[in-house]
Amino acid sequence: MAEDTLVVASKLKKYIKDKADMNTSAGALEVLSDRIRAMCDQAIENARSDGRKTVKDRDFS
């Protein structure tokens, strides 16, 4: 089963277009979503290690 895209495609495409005048492929969205999932998984573990049920900004560092 394919996982949901976690980024707003139009916003990412606009950012890249405005920043570098480049286009963005659908594959880039999938890879970025995978990386975001991995970062979130680590942040969840960091919050759990601290005994919290809330993921905070500091859990991403």
JOGI-V172897 format. One record per helix or strand of 3 or more residues. SS is the DSSP state (A for helix, B for strand). FROM is the first residue (numbers start at 1). TO is the last residue. If there is no record, write none. Layout:
SS&FROM&TO, SS&FROM&TO
This chain:
A&9&20, A&26&49, A&57&60
